[in-house]
C-alpha cells in the first residue's frame, strides 16, 4: 500500500441495509483521499433501499447518503471489480458464510455489531439503536484511519485491523 493510492475497504453484512452501509458512508466521509469504502451483502435488500433509519441516523450526523444502496457482494467478486485491500464483516451471520474470492487478496477482519434493525420499540428508541451503532462504528473507523497503513505489510495490517475492535461490541443500551 502506498501513500498515494486510497485504501479500498469493503464492509459486509448479510442484508447490506444498515451496519455495512453506515460504515461505507462514515469512512468515505472521514477518509477523504486516504480511503475508498464500499459495502455489500450476501442477501441484499430486495428493493436495493437502505433501512430508512440508516439514512436518518447518517443524515442527522451530517454524513452524505446520496447513492447509498443495498447491493450484492457478487458485484465485488467480478473481474472488473475494484481491487480490495480490506474486507471487514460487521455481522456474525455474514462472517460465517463462505465468501467469494475477492480481487487483490485483501486482508480480512470481523468486527461484530448488533443489528439495530432488530430493535422492536418506538421510532425514537429504534433511531437511538441506529445512532448507537453509528457512533461505535465511527470510533472504530477513527482507530483504523490512525493506523500507519502505508508502512504495514499485509500480515501486520491484518493484525492491527483485527485488534482495532473487540470481537463483540457492547449490547445496545450498555453505555
Rosetta silent file (secondary structure, phi, psi, omega in degrees, C-alpha in Angstrom):
SEQUENCE: XXXXXXXXXXXXXXXXXXXXXXXXXXXXXXXXXXXXXXXXXXXXXXXXXXXXXXXXXXXXXXXXXXXXXXXXXXXXXXXXXXXXXXXXXXXXXXXXXXXXXXXXXXXXXXXXXXXXXXXXXXXXXXXXXXXXXXXXXXXXXXXXXXXXXXXXXXXXXXXXXXXXXXXXXXXXXXX
SCORE:     score description
SCORE:     0.000 S_00000001
   1 L     0.000  139.917 -177.715    0.000    0.000    0.000 S_00000001
   2 L  -113.696  169.232  176.468    1.247    3.406   -0.857 S_00000001
   3 L   -72.408  -16.396 -173.431    0.621    6.883    0.420 S_00000001
   4 L   -94.281  -35.091 -178.708   -0.878    7.808   -2.968 S_00000001
   5 L   -87.462  137.246  176.977   -3.465    5.095   -3.583 S_00000001
   6 L   -69.099  147.969  174.284   -6.548    5.032   -1.388 S_00000001
   7 E   -76.969  122.646 -177.498   -7.019    2.001    0.834 S_00000001
   8 E   -96.184  120.328 -174.626  -10.034    0.173   -0.585 S_00000001
   9 E  -121.241  131.011  175.134  -12.290   -1.290    2.114 S_00000001
  10 E  -111.595  124.426  176.475  -15.365   -3.473    1.642 S_00000001
  11 E  -102.088  133.247 -176.791  -17.783   -3.757    4.576 S_00000001
  12 E  -120.746  137.722  167.215  -20.081   -6.782    4.613 S_00000001
  13 L  -143.324  159.837 -176.049  -23.369   -7.587    6.331 S_00000001
  14 L   -55.665  -53.178 -173.845  -25.982  -10.078    5.247 S_00000001
  15 L   -97.751  -10.944  178.817  -28.613   -7.592    4.030 S_00000001
  16 L    49.404   50.577  179.342  -26.427   -4.515    3.442 S_00000001
  17 L  -126.716   -8.812 -178.410  -29.148   -2.208    4.704 S_00000001
  18 L  -139.886  -86.569 -171.332  -27.752   -0.810    7.972 S_00000001
  19 H   -56.654  -49.929 -176.986  -24.317   -1.515    9.537 S_00000001
  20 H   -67.670  -36.387  176.339  -22.267   -2.026    6.382 S_00000001
  21 H   -66.529  -38.993  177.191  -23.872    0.979    4.667 S_00000001
  22 H   -61.614  -45.840 -179.318  -23.150    3.112    7.738 S_00000001
  23 H   -61.729  -42.843  177.413  -19.502    2.019    7.723 S_00000001
  24 H   -57.825  -50.062 -176.787  -19.209    2.771    3.994 S_00000001
  25 H   -65.733  -42.466 -179.285  -20.699    6.237    4.412 S_00000001
  26 H   -62.866  -49.726 -176.296  -18.680    7.101    7.530 S_00000001
  27 H   -66.437  -38.398  176.538  -15.337    6.037    6.078 S_00000001
  28 H   -66.429  -33.019  178.079  -15.971    7.816    2.780 S_00000001
  29 H   -69.947  -46.978 -175.299  -16.969   10.914    4.765 S_00000001
  30 H   -86.585  -28.846 -169.040  -13.952   10.873    7.113 S_00000001
  31 L   -79.818  -10.974  178.891  -11.367    9.194    4.931 S_00000001
  32 L    47.786 -122.303 -177.273  -11.082   11.880    2.272 S_00000001
  33 L   -92.801   -6.175 -178.665   -8.494   10.693   -0.250 S_00000001
  34 L   -77.677  -25.810 -175.754   -6.862    8.087    2.023 S_00000001
  35 E  -133.163  152.658  168.570   -9.746    5.571    1.835 S_00000001
  36 E  -132.957  114.356 -176.375  -12.394    4.390   -0.582 S_00000001
  37 E  -104.605  148.125  175.954  -15.152    2.406    1.124 S_00000001
  38 E  -135.404  166.800  172.990  -17.758    0.084   -0.326 S_00000001
  39 E  -146.317  158.162 -179.931  -20.390   -2.161    1.205 S_00000001
  40 E  -164.190  171.951  178.574  -22.327   -5.241    0.165 S_00000001
  41 E  -142.720  158.040  177.776  -24.302   -8.184    1.455 S_00000001
  42 L   -74.845  -28.715  177.739  -24.763  -11.859    0.745 S_00000001
  43 L  -134.949   71.499 -174.232  -28.564  -11.350    0.673 S_00000001
  44 L   -61.343  158.306  177.692  -29.037   -7.637   -0.073 S_00000001
  45 L   -53.835  134.001 -173.904  -32.357   -5.910    0.458 S_00000001
  46 L   -58.173  -37.512 -177.475  -34.662   -6.881   -2.411 S_00000001
  47 L   -90.053   -0.623  179.518  -35.524   -3.320   -3.331 S_00000001
  48 L    75.606    1.411 -176.273  -31.937   -2.075   -3.010 S_00000001
  49 L   -90.270  135.921  171.912  -33.038    0.500   -0.441 S_00000001
  50 L   -64.368  158.097  173.774  -31.181    1.112    2.805 S_00000001
  51 L   -59.840  135.385 -178.110  -33.185    0.833    6.006 S_00000001
  52 H   -56.128  -33.828 -179.714  -34.885    4.245    6.465 S_00000001
  53 H   -74.903  -21.763  172.201  -33.361    4.657    9.945 S_00000001
  54 H   -62.685  -48.739 -179.822  -29.893    4.088    8.472 S_00000001
  55 H   -64.475  -42.028 -179.450  -30.413    7.131    6.295 S_00000001
  56 H   -63.490  -43.444 -179.901  -31.947    9.128    9.142 S_00000001
  57 H   -65.066  -44.204  179.296  -29.058    8.351   11.516 S_00000001
  58 H   -63.981  -45.994 -178.843  -26.414    9.210    8.904 S_00000001
  59 H   -64.043  -36.737  179.090  -28.128   12.432    7.863 S_00000001
  60 H   -67.894  -21.375  177.205  -28.509   13.538   11.494 S_00000001
  61 L   -91.788    2.183  179.106  -24.727   13.099   11.821 S_00000001
  62 L    78.271   24.363 -177.996  -24.128   15.276    8.735 S_00000001
  63 L  -104.918  129.630 -178.017  -22.987   12.355    6.562 S_00000001
  64 L   -62.949  134.335  179.238  -23.974   12.283    2.893 S_00000001
  65 L  -113.837    3.792 -178.694  -26.288    9.415    1.938 S_00000001
  66 L   -59.058  128.530  175.869  -26.505   10.166   -1.788 S_00000001
  67 L    84.953   -5.137  178.137  -26.037    6.985   -3.815 S_00000001
  68 L   -67.642  130.346  177.631  -26.163    4.577   -0.865 S_00000001
  69 L  -149.999  152.994  175.888  -27.854    1.360   -1.926 S_00000001
  70 L   -78.523  127.928 -176.513  -28.070   -2.230   -0.816 S_00000001
  71 L  -140.502  159.386 -178.754  -26.033   -4.388   -3.192 S_00000001
  72 E   -79.576  145.792  176.737  -24.810   -7.955   -3.578 S_00000001
  73 H   -67.410  -13.539  176.655  -21.283   -8.923   -2.717 S_00000001
  74 H   -60.772  -29.073  178.052  -21.162  -10.543   -6.167 S_00000001
  75 H   -59.619  -25.255 -174.731  -20.510   -7.034   -7.571 S_00000001
  76 H  -102.043    4.391  177.239  -17.128   -7.105   -5.827 S_00000001
  77 L  -110.283    1.592  178.750  -16.012  -10.564   -6.946 S_00000001
  78 L   -75.993  156.842  179.434  -16.217   -9.858  -10.682 S_00000001
  79 L   -59.462  -29.860 -178.807  -13.051   -9.437  -12.749 S_00000001
  80 L   -91.154    6.294 -179.721  -13.814   -5.740  -13.306 S_00000001
  81 L   -72.324  156.003  177.637  -14.412   -5.069   -9.582 S_00000001
  82 L   -64.000  143.011  175.329  -12.072   -2.770   -7.677 S_00000001
  83 L   -70.958  130.986 -174.512   -9.077   -4.493   -6.134 S_00000001
  84 L  -101.706  146.867  174.958   -9.660   -4.569   -2.378 S_00000001
  85 L  -100.472  -37.116 -178.550   -7.201   -4.050    0.463 S_00000001
  86 E  -135.452  139.903  170.158   -9.510   -4.845    3.393 S_00000001
  87 E  -126.337  121.024 -176.383  -12.753   -6.794    3.759 S_00000001
  88 E  -123.398  118.645  173.879  -14.465   -6.354    7.127 S_00000001
  89 E   -84.562  142.636 -176.825  -17.591   -8.251    8.125 S_00000001
  90 L  -116.741   -2.586  176.297  -19.811   -6.429   10.594 S_00000001
  91 L  -132.811  148.189 -175.642  -22.365   -9.116   11.424 S_00000001
  92 H   -64.546  -35.197 -179.674  -21.848  -12.607   12.734 S_00000001
  93 H   -63.360  -47.130  179.685  -24.055  -14.214   10.085 S_00000001
  94 H   -65.335  -35.080 -179.826  -22.039  -12.787    7.174 S_00000001
  95 H   -64.856  -27.264 -178.611  -18.789  -13.716    8.931 S_00000001
  96 L   -89.439   -5.008 -178.260  -19.909  -17.348    8.988 S_00000001
  97 L   -89.035  148.095  174.023  -20.831  -17.535    5.309 S_00000001
  98 L   -69.274  122.328 -176.937  -18.444  -18.711    2.582 S_00000001
  99 L   -90.132  156.362  172.908  -17.332  -15.538    0.844 S_00000001
 100 L   -65.653  173.059  173.321  -16.462  -15.101   -2.818 S_00000001
 101 L   -84.177  125.124 -176.591  -12.860  -14.706   -3.918 S_00000001
 102 L   -95.079  137.313  174.689  -12.049  -11.013   -3.731 S_00000001
 103 L   -60.122  139.188  175.656   -9.763   -9.268   -6.249 S_00000001
 104 L    91.816   -1.097 -178.633   -6.478   -8.190   -4.699 S_00000001
 105 L    46.339   63.790 -174.915   -6.347  -10.904   -1.990 S_00000001
 106 L   -72.057  159.633  170.817   -7.427   -8.453    0.716 S_00000001
 107 E   -71.402  142.716  179.475   -6.815   -8.661    4.428 S_00000001
 108 E  -119.828  150.657  176.881   -9.958   -9.788    6.247 S_00000001
 109 E  -153.490  162.103  177.701  -11.304   -8.997    9.694 S_00000001
 110 E  -127.016  122.683  173.285  -14.539   -9.321   11.646 S_00000001
 111 L  -117.324  111.416 -174.596  -15.998   -6.542   13.786 S_00000001
 112 E   -85.940  123.997  175.793  -19.227   -7.750   15.377 S_00000001
 113 L  -130.085  137.298  177.488  -22.045   -5.228   15.794 S_00000001
 114 L   -65.819  149.774 -178.340  -25.609   -5.963   16.812 S_00000001
 115 L   -80.683  111.615 -178.795  -28.245   -5.349   14.161 S_00000001
 116 H   -67.797  -19.982 -179.061  -30.111   -2.147   15.056 S_00000001
 117 H   -73.687   -9.619  178.450  -32.961   -3.080   12.714 S_00000001
 118 H   -87.608   -6.964  178.912  -33.926   -5.888   15.090 S_00000001
 119 L   -72.017  122.203  178.138  -34.851   -3.460   17.865 S_00000001
 120 L  -106.891  103.892 -176.255  -38.604   -3.513   18.306 S_00000001
 121 L  -164.282 -166.934  177.355  -39.601   -0.311   20.051 S_00000001
 122 L   -66.936  164.758  177.742  -40.772    3.228   19.384 S_00000001
 123 H   -54.697  -46.251 -178.192  -39.291    5.208   16.494 S_00000001
 124 H   -63.020  -39.538  178.708  -37.090    7.191   18.888 S_00000001
 125 H   -69.984  -37.709  175.692  -35.757    4.030   20.565 S_00000001
 126 H   -65.224  -44.367  178.837  -35.087    2.424   17.200 S_00000001
 127 H   -61.504  -38.575  176.187  -33.305    5.551   15.993 S_00000001
 128 H   -58.619  -42.610  179.116  -31.227    5.506   19.183 S_00000001
 129 H   -60.602  -42.398  178.556  -30.163    1.929   18.348 S_00000001
 130 H   -65.744  -43.211  179.409  -29.050    3.025   14.871 S_00000001
 131 H   -66.266  -33.590  177.378  -27.198    6.051   16.263 S_00000001
 132 H   -62.007  -47.433  178.457  -25.525    3.838   18.882 S_00000001
 133 H   -65.941  -41.152  177.822  -24.117    1.558   16.154 S_00000001
 134 H   -57.084  -45.548  179.742  -23.197    4.599   14.042 S_00000001
 135 H   -64.223  -44.490  179.670  -21.214    6.045   16.957 S_00000001
 136 H   -62.600  -42.955  176.827  -19.473    2.727   17.671 S_00000001
 137 H   -62.958  -42.851  178.985  -18.520    2.336   14.005 S_00000001
 138 H   -56.853  -45.361  179.359  -17.258    5.918   13.902 S_00000001
 139 H   -61.786  -45.171 -179.018  -14.949    5.234   16.860 S_00000001
 140 H   -66.862  -38.587 -179.207  -13.528    2.046   15.305 S_00000001
 141 H   -70.172  -31.309  172.824  -13.055    3.702   11.934 S_00000001
 142 H   -62.575  -41.551  177.177  -11.149    6.573   13.537 S_00000001
 143 H   -62.621  -43.563  177.742   -8.782    3.981   15.015 S_00000001
 144 H   -59.533  -44.701 -178.139   -8.408    2.360   11.597 S_00000001
 145 H   -65.318  -24.848 -179.372   -7.675    5.715    9.989 S_00000001
 146 L   -85.990   -5.242  176.513   -4.942    6.421   12.549 S_00000001
 147 L   -70.510  146.189  177.372   -3.003    3.240   11.720 S_00000001
 148 L   -78.826   67.865 -170.015    0.203    3.796    9.719 S_00000001
 149 H   -57.740  -36.195 -177.241   -1.284    1.829    6.814 S_00000001
 150 H   -70.146  -16.248 -178.852    1.357    2.730    4.244 S_00000001
 151 H  -103.460    5.024 -177.088    4.070    1.245    6.485 S_00000001
 152 L  -105.051  134.445  170.746    2.329   -2.064    7.255 S_00000001
 153 L   -78.954  174.448 -174.841    2.739   -5.287    5.312 S_00000001
 154 H   -59.973  -39.286 -179.408   -0.363   -7.489    4.899 S_00000001
 155 H   -63.203  -48.234 -179.298    0.371   -9.586    7.985 S_00000001
 156 H   -68.283  -36.772  177.447    0.783   -6.558   10.258 S_00000001
 157 H   -61.057  -46.604  179.025   -2.202   -4.829    8.664 S_00000001
 158 H   -59.029  -44.416  178.755   -4.365   -7.869    9.383 S_00000001
 159 H   -59.534  -47.720 -176.577   -3.158   -7.952   12.984 S_00000001
 160 H   -68.807  -42.173 -179.179   -3.868   -4.252   13.541 S_00000001
 161 H   -65.044  -38.495  178.688   -7.256   -4.220   11.802 S_00000001
 162 H   -70.889  -27.481 -178.385   -8.402   -7.205   13.830 S_00000001
 163 H   -87.997   -7.732 -179.261   -7.225   -5.621   17.068 S_00000001
 164 L   -63.319  -33.794 -178.939   -8.969   -2.281   16.429 S_00000001
 165 L  -131.777  146.367  173.960  -12.238   -3.667   17.801 S_00000001
 166 L   -65.317  166.542 -177.524  -13.075   -6.422   20.253 S_00000001
 167 L   -65.434  -23.212  176.335  -14.803   -9.474   18.827 S_00000001
 168 E  -137.582  141.595  174.208  -18.147   -8.174   20.137 S_00000001
 169 L   -88.965  168.566 -179.495  -19.338   -4.682   20.842 S_00000001
 170 L   -66.799  145.294  176.064  -21.387   -3.809   23.885 S_00000001
 171 L   -59.824  153.905  179.009  -25.102   -4.612   23.658 S_00000001
 172 L   -57.545  134.700  179.396  -27.354   -1.715   22.789 S_00000001
 173 L    92.638  -10.379  177.859  -28.102    0.363   25.845 S_00000001
 174 L   -94.273   85.625 -178.234  -24.925   -0.654   27.725 S_00000001
 175 L   -94.986    0.000    0.000  -23.099    2.674   27.811 S_00000001
